[in-house]
């Protein structure tokens, strides 16, 4: 007991230190571009914590998070540009819409196991992009939409410097980390742990697979949509290719994989490593060849799967491996219970 | 308590379970035997809701439970172990059992509290922080049994949990089963080790080619000519 108490005290001390460091950071960081990178790290980490709920905890590899990211982004942008509402209201509506999509889509495709689920999420994101391109009057089509900057305006979430955006992004990050932590120790978290290990065994102890998986998918969609909404509020530009491409989905997934799935700090670590790297590759290779970042992602993925399949956070902590090391979730032989 | 009437299941042209009637009463240990391919595991899958039935009915205390899904049956109080064990490999022993306890617990901490006592009772407490994947097959089978018991069921179906155990370990398991039965739980036990099943069961049900060919005390079943023929006719029993 005393051990866990000092442990808890150490942890809360560490948390206070972390909060102070994070809040003082923008005062120290003078370079605008560095602050921009920190903001990007935060919102991509939020999206990635979202992925981790369905892809990590539930072990259902979603390759369609871009769909939720776009819904959040387009809701925030449209609320402001078309209905003259605060993009914050749009963000909340986007989160709601993403939850509804996850509920509807999940109820259909979460019945599928393994690669079939993954392919359906990939297809769903493609459909969302095609719809975004089609409904030009609302979305602006392929040209996208620019949110004009009209000076400091709190309700429009427009600020003269990047500092307020940084604090909003960090607050969202804190919310995402808290959500991940809560999921990991909740009833749902243990049900998901059972499901990703063995769906039949999970059912055999009374777990409703669909209900648990759909809940996880909805939570995942909400966080990812929130990240998307913040992205457009911050960048003030949106188009279907930059929010709803498979590159976005892969990026979100890769951040969690590299950092470490099912970990409170894994997706953040992944974002801290990958986002600056993406920015660098974009800066150096963009003029040579578009899509260079995808090549870099692929190389990173191969290295991580080979040498740190549980993510880098577990390499740092030297904790014994825990969690399915393969990319392929679920039991190896489906329905093998019926074969004997 | 558990009642099967005319339960039938076919896979294509093969009738795996054919018109089976079966009853298991509270606090009863029923052994289910039969040659390989007789339909024992299929029958288990039908009772526990892992497979839908084609004909007949399965009721638990009068309530139909067939074709409602495995999670429904488990919540109603019939749980199982798997012939090829299916523990949650990347969870610890304690977490495995806690996931079982969760179905009746109001909270996660309560489930862990319950799991603690179950783990101790099943003699797994020294390994409770160990990941299931690091256990021997035999320990994992015991773990599955513990996980099933932690759901606080009315009936447990054990599918060959004794295979590979030493005689001493088998005795331990049998004692445990007897203790649990005295709490009012029932067992349906599938086992190939004849001495074990004959010794522990109050009643034996014999399946052959999907049909029930005998149902009675171990003594009566062992002397039943149909049973002897079923086993010897296939080149001797085991």
Interface residues (C-beta under 8 A of the other chain):
Chain A: X185 X186 X187 X190 X191 X193 X194 X197 X198 X200 X201 X202 X203 X204 X205 X206 X207 X208 X209 X320 X322 X323 X324 X331 X336 X337 X338 X340
Chain B: X41 X42 X45 X48 X50 X51 X69 X70 X71 X74 X75 X79 X80 X82 X83 X84 X86 X87 X88 X89 X90 X91 X95 X98 X99 X100 X102 X103 X107 X108 X111 X131 X144 X147 X148 X151
